[in-house]
Amino acid sequence: MKQSSNTKANLPAKISTQKKKIQKLERPKARPKSSDKDHHESESQYKTLFDHAAEGILIAELKTKRFKYANHALCRMFGYLEEEILQLGVHDIHPEESLKEVLAEFDALKRGKKNWALNIPCRRKNGSIFYVNISTAPIVIEGVKCNAGFFTDITDLKKAEDSLSKSERKFSSIFHMNLDPIAITHKATGKIVDVNEAFMRWAGYSREELIGFSSKDLHLWVNPKDREKMINILTRSESIHGEEILMRRKNGDVRNMLFSARYIEIDQERYLLTLEHDITNRKQAEETLRESEAKFRNLFESAGDGIFLLDDHVFIDCNPKVLEMFGCTRKQIIGQPPSRFSPEIQPDGKSSKEKTIEKSLAALQGHPQYFEWRHCRYDGTFFDAAISLTAFVDRGKPSILAICRDITENKRTLEALHESEEKYRTLFENAGEAIVVVQGRKAVFLNPAMATITGYSNEELSSRPFVDFIHPDDREMVMNHHIRRLNGENLPSRYSFRFLHKTDGFRWVDLNVVRVNWKGEPATLNFIIDITERKLSEEKARESHALLRIAGEKAKLGGWSVNLEENRVIWSDEMATIHEMPVGYSPLVEQGISFYAPQWHARITKVFTDCAQKGIPYDEEMEIFTARGKRVWVRTIGEAVRNDTGKIIKVHGAFQDITERKQIELELRASESNYRNSFNDSPLGVRISTIEGETIYANRAILDIYGYKSVEELKKKSIKERYTPESYAAWQMRKEKRLQGEFGPSEYEISIVRNNGEIRHLRAFRKEIFWDGAVRFQIYYNDITERKRAEEEKRKLEERLNRVEKMEALGQLAGGVAHDLNNVLGVLTGYAELLLMEIPEGQRARNHAEKIMQSTEKGAAIVQDLLTLARRGVTKTEVIDLNDIVSGFFKTPVFENIQGYHPHVNFKIECQEALLKIKGSPIHLEKTLINLVLNAAEAIPGKGEVTIRTENRYLEKAIMGYDEVKEGDYVVLTVSDTGTGILAENREKIFEPFYTKKPMGRSGTGLGLAIVWGTVKDHKGYIDVQTEAGLGTTFTLYFPVTREEMTSPQQKKCMEEYMGHGETVLVVDDIADQREVASALLQKLGYKVRAVSSGEEAVEYLRQNKADLLVLDMIMVPGMDGLETYQRILKSNPKQKAVIVSGFSETDSVKEAQKLGAGAYVRKPYIMETLGMAIRNELRR
């Protein structure tokens, strides 16, 4: 580094010296040979020194700021070639936004004020920004003043410094925001060097009391052995994790702590980082739990009510009271059902046994049961009981806790109670004072005297919220008392207020109130007496003693009077005490004013003068200094007194020490500020609103949820604009209930519209509070949008699973039907083909045979549809271009028929060129296209359009539609129409077999879309359906792409290729008609045929005879199936050849047989060419 610095310092001087030498040598006069040599040597030295310097060197003209020279290091640094950079200037290598600052730095360098420019941003050729430190030196080259700059790239250093700064900020944030106490201690000295806020709160020490002291100095360790143990652990392992110790706070309080520590290194010194977690409360809770369990057992054993536990509807435990109640021993009751100790029928006519089970099951489902029950003791006598059943979990198993109380005596006293209630009602109705029960803001019970006091009928009083009948000025006070009393506060039971009268203004009443339970809910019982006359008398008395009321209303309240002619103030004793002057002191007006703090002199002088001269009363709050210099806040009230002529002769008033009230107001404002801050910092959204829904306050979280920047912005949007229509309707219903005095739900869900239009779902928790002296709603909001989305996703997945399971079940049913039909059609096809071979052309009987063959072919098509539905129809696949299927379909008679039936429908093809290939069955894919196009055309009642589209599509991730389509390469077939669309309630059923909404006779077999479903699934594809009633439907089919190449189509074989040569064939089939058809066809082909009806017969036949080949049916009942038959035959004839046949598609049993050596699989009904070629190929193999 020193060498580098030396190079920077000396290089400009060396360059300048060398250039001067060169200039002298270049003068136009004869130069000796030695000068030429010096010239070349100097230039070479200059060039070598310049080019090979480690730092970037750049020389620029001072005037033009254009570059004259740049070394290799600088070119690499900026990414330019030398000839490129010499075309640039200072403006070209610095970012535009930093250019002004850079030029100012260069100007300072130019004036010699500094030699270094630090952290200068530069721009490379590729536009990237990097930072350099630049040192400069002036230089003259060829008579031009230049500046040589030496560039050092500091980009990596700057990034490292930024990274270190961020790391330090993160550590500091974690350290100071942690809720557990954390301390950092110097290892060598054991002194504390830093603690977080949590440590100071927990320990009770200030930072000054902790820093510089060791834990030993502060007596934090309760047990010195704990400290020694921690030191030993740290010596061994350098860290501690969760050791339980005792530690002492400053106040001496001993706490249980989990102690963790490890050594860290700061500025190459070792420190100990310690973290303590207070577990005292957890320890106490554990001890409390143990005590609670003991108390529960004592309560269980000594309870005055019978307590027993039930499991599986029998008693498993009980307390002594149960044994006493039922008159039995513990052995006689444990293991018995409750019906054993009950009559067969209960008083309500229900079976005891059935009712016991009913109540137990309800309790186990989370619904506690309370009911009366008739029991019988062990000796057979009856007693009535009140029963409660509650479910609980015991050792992971649900059980029932039952409490039984004998209420026989209660029943006997019921009649006496009714008589007592009648007496009470008579007293209530005729009482002289009004009696009212208020619950849920309404009067739920009142006597006739209330109507007398208010002028309203009892019906009117009970139909509206009770607060509506209270004078507006008293409502807040009365409601405050009412709510606080219901919440359990101990308030004075008696006070007065004004009650509105229907025709006579209002009436003063005296209220005596107590808190009661009314029908199981809290309420207030109110005794009301009309004291209007007494109040009027009291008001007149107060008016006659105004000055006395002002002077003696409260403590620290004095009176004063000024006789304007004497200009002297008469103070009451309390006035003198407030001023800390002797009792009896009577100052002049000016002396009285002098006690006021200087800033209040002008104000008190003005209001007193206006009162004395103009009669304007005043009521002011100011500060005074007492005679001993104490600052006191006072309230001073003054009013003028006039004589009979109206002249002001006196000013008198009151004077009150309000210092304590002022202090309380300051504390209250601070408390309100803290309260608001706690709301602002809450992670839940918090909003305070009026009963009508107007927002008064909203915290940051709820503004973020809505997407607004301020409460004012939120207020500008009405509730209707902020809520979805459904949530707004629900809000209106809740509001209507509140206005009617009913309590709405305190917890509910809403859906809101954010500022950007996004829908979010919230869980709201509402409660009533007093805010700024009025009843308001405080609502907490929890954003549950993601949970809602997950629930909706789960619902859709379940729907798809149910749909797949239903289609699988229907497919199995269709497969069974197809198998049976195939057996019938096989006989018809075989005999029809034999008839056609025997009846010459031109005979009438041949036409009949051809009709039979055509009908069987149609039947086979229906069977093929059923097999497709069963997902057993695709037996052979080949590489296909889907565009060929589409273009071929438009040339078929089927399409011409569709066009003929729907002349007003326009059919359009949009096929992508260079479509990728798929692997599948052309027959099934064409039938799928036919069904989709036919459905689309029939969905259009008049003019419209059907579009068939193909395209390549790659899905980077799975998409959710009618199916979940996995990621990958697909060839997509889309058939869309502009028809009537599919109603939402029908959408889930469209792929079910025989489901249709079309008129009778237009829907073929009823299997159209079911076949589409089966075909797509057989090709391992997916289906999506987009539809809207009145706008049309789009079916989108996804087929996986194959990379295999297409093969040429096979030509029809001539009969000679599959004729037999007298070989012996054994036909094994459990259906006689099938055996006969197969035998007849094979005989026509030149084979010797033998036939048996079961696998067992085939095994037995081959033990005694030989056959060149088996035609083996795979499904035979009862007895062995084809696979087991073949396995048995191979044991005795290991090389036996066989051809597999079945009415089903290729199954696992077929594949297993082929693994054992069987040949081709042939599906029924038999076609001579197919069966013949399969046999010939197998015999040649």
Phi, psi and omega in degrees: 000322178296319179299319179297316180297320179298322180296316180298319185288321187269339187300313180302318181295318180296318180299315182298316180300313182297321181294323179297319178299318181296319181297320179297320181291337183273356181296143187284063174219166183299132181242141177288162181299327179297325178296318177302318180297316178299319181301312181294319179297316180296316180296321179295316178299315180301315183294315180298313180299319183290313187286328188259011176294144182289324179277159174285133181239131182222126180248127182231148175291134182295324186283309186269343184062025175267151185273138179252323182217148175212135181272177185297320183299321181289322179298317178297321183298320183263349177080020179252158164283159183300317182293334178287315186288334180286353174270357187253174175224183184303322184295339187273344187248009178234145178302143183301319184291341182254359189297319181300315179297318181296315180297324177296319177298315181295326178296318177296321177296320182297320182280358177079013180287337180204156181251350183233144171237123189252148175056046181273124178284137178231157181241125178284174179300323182278005176092349181288152184256137171219168187241143182224158164257136185235129169247148186229162174209137179290151182204146178246123180234118179056041177077003182252130178288127181229173178229128178262123180249137180247115190259128174240119182288118181244019184301310182297321178297319181295318178298319180297319179295318179297316181298317180296321180296317179297318181299317180295323179293320178298314181298316181298319180297313180297318182298311188277335182269352181296138182280343178268150179296133178227137178224151175241125186238137176290128186295317187291319186261340183077007181275144177285128180252340178198149175218156175268174181300321181298324180294317181293319178297318183291312186284333182085008178259152171279167179301320181296327180284344184259314187294130179092355179247152177268163178299332178289319178300323185273000179058038179287332182276121177285315183247113180304331180294328175301316181295317179297320180298316181295322179296319180296318179298316180295325179296322183281314193239359178070356180206158179228140181229106168066044175276135182274124182221173174250135178227155187245134174277175179298324182279006178090354181293128180264131184234147172278129184229149167261119189254128176229146182202157172199156180277141175230164181242126179231122180052044175065022174237151184269132177228159177252119176264119182242144178227128180242139177241121184283117180246018182300314181296323178296319179298316180296322179296321179297319179293320179298322179298317178297318178295322181297319179297320178294319179297320180299317180297319178296318179297317180301315185286326187255007183297146178282341176263155175286131180233127175219157181249139180238143174217129183056040174065025174227156178287131177243346177196156177201162178262170183303330182296326178297316181297320178293318184294319184267353177064046182216175176266167179298322181294328183284342184252325183294132181090354180267150175281157179301330181296339178296331181250035180220150173295163182297323181238135176278164181304334180276006176089000182267153179293132179298318183296314182292321182291325177299312180296319180299313182293321181295315180297321178297318179296318181295336178275009175093016180244097180305143184246136176227122184198165175264149187215142175261118179256163169235138180287175182297333180274001175098350179284152184262154167207152180266144183220151170262126186243139169233135179240130178224135180278145172212166182253124180240113181055042177082359183242134179291134178225180183234133172259122182243136176242129186238125179235128179287117183245022181301313180296322179300319179299319183293330182272359183299317181296319178297325179295317178301319179296320179295319179297324179295319177297317180299318180298318179300315178298318182298313184295330187254008181294147180283335179259155179284138179235125185224136170254122181249126180215132179060036177075000181237154173281114183260350180201128180205156181259171185298335183299334180295322178295325179296317183291320190260341184082355177265150175285161179298326178296319179294319182294327183268353184271343182236161175306137185299330182294337179297336183267001179265144180305135183309324181288342183253352187300314183299317181295315182294316180295323177300313178298318184297312182293316181296324179293317178296332179277003172100004180288146179269098183246159175305137185276352187230131174197171185243151175199178183257134179247133181291137175257144187299324185234353190231046175072255180213165178232138173280133179231153174254125186250129171241117192231145174224153177273131181224168169259122181244112182054041174086000181236150180295143179205177175238138176258120190242127174252120191238130178238135177285116181241026184301314181298319180295321179297321179297319178296317180296321180297319179295322179295320180293322180296326181282347180233049185300312182296320179297321179295319181295317186284328187246013184293320184222167173292153183061037181232116181246165177243156179213159180210140180237119170277113188297332180289325181272340181058033181234144183261128175263120181259142169284170180301320181294325176301315180296320180297317179300320181276359183056044176243161180297146175297136182098353179295135183224094185275163168291163181303316181296322179293323178295320179293330183295339177290338182289147177300147187309321183291346181257356183302311184296319183293313183293325178297317182294309185293326178292317181296316179298323179290317183290327185262324186247352180079017181278117179289160178218156178213103189233155173242122185217176177250143174233162169252125179286174181300335179263011175086008180281135178276128183225131173276134181227155169250122181243130183237134179223144175213152185274150175240128183250155174271188184298336182270357180093001180281139178283120182244344186207152169234125177228168183181197183234160185214120187231137173281113182244025182301314181296320179296320178298319179296319179296320179298318178298316179295323179296318179296321177296319179296317179298322178297316178297320181298316179294321179298321179297324176294315183298327182272357183291137175289340176275151173289134180232132178222138174245128186224164171286170178297331179281352177103001180287132182284128175258321183214144175215136180274176184298322184297317182289328175295320177296320179299317181280340181085027178250156182269337184211164178295324180298319179296322178294318182296331182294336179269128178288163179300323180298324179284329184278335184259154169290159182305320181294316181291327179292320178297319178295322178296319179297321178295317178296321180296317180299319178297319180297318181294335178272004178086008180267151178272119177277178180294142178272348181225127183200170180248143177225160174239126184246162176249115180291171181299330179270007178093352181289142177269129176235148181250130184234150171256122185252140177234114188244142173213157179275139175220167169262127183222120182053039173081012181222159177285124180229171174253129171254119185239129173259139181239131175244124182285113182247023184301314183295323178295320178297317180297319180296320179295319179295320178297319179297318179299316181295320179296320179295321178298316180295320179298316179298321181295317180295317180297321179295316181294325177296317180295316178295325178295320178297319178298314181296323179297320178295317179297318181299320180299314181294319179295323180300321179297319179293314182293330179299319179294313181299315182297315183298310182292324178297319179293323177294319178298317180297329178286332185266333184267123181294161177297144174097342180279147182297325181296329180295323177299320178296319179297321178296320177299318179299316181298318179297319180295319179295325178296321176295319177298320178298326178296319178296317178300320179298322175299316179296320178293324176297316177300321180282000183059041177231017189266335184270100182263326181234137179235157178211164180285130190230144166261112185299333177297326178294321178298315183294310182294324178294322180299322182289353178255004185270156174299330180300315180294322178299321177297317180299316178298320181297320179287338185229071185292338183269002181261131178265128181255127186233138179247134174227088184257130178287137177286160180055042180291138178291161183268154174233167178246126183182195182255116180301322181298311182293322179293321177295320179294322176300314180297318179302311182298318181293317181292318179298314178301316181298316181296318182289343179279353183257111184287333181226232178285148179180189185219140173242127182243128175250124187229140172236150179195157170274140180213131175250127178257118179287334178212162182296146176240149182257123175218222173297321170249164167268114184267120183288162178291155178143185179270133181223150162261126188251127174251123181239129174238115182235152179222166178252035186274208188280347181078177182242129179295149184301323183289342181262348189299323183285347186256356192295336181266004179283141179299142175067007176271125180205151173247010182276160177297153180303135176094355182250358188247018173059230182280351184079014184246008189310295183286334174297322177294319177303312179303309182298318181296315181298317180293323177297331179267014179057036181255188182224157181236140169230142181233123174244123184210153175210130183304126177090349183244346178116180185220145176231122173260125180242120183249126180255119178246131180297143180281144172245149178258006177286157180270153180285149178247159181287145180292147179281146178269153178295134184280148171276156189298329182299333183290335183240019175285147178276172181230040177083013178291157180266128179239129177259117178268123181243110182205137183279351181254122186301315182301320180293320178298316182296317180297311181299317181298315182297316180298317183290325176296321177297330181275359173096022179258154168272125190244134169237147183225139175228160189257002181203166177293322180299317179296322181296316179300314182295320181299316186284347174290331184251344184226170177241151175221137179291332184201147174256137164256102196248116175286133184279336183243111179223127179226145352281184177096197183291143173273182186297319182297311181297321178301313182296321179297319179294318182295321182296335180294324180260336179229078188302335184256018183295126177275151181205150170244131184268135176230151179193155173278345176272171171286177182298123184249177177297325179296321177299312182297321179295318178297321179293327175296328180283348178130354180295157182269219188294158175258130179239127182266137175288156000288155184292131167247129189304315182296314182298313181292317181298315180294322180297319181290317181297317181297322181289321180293328180283338188292000000 
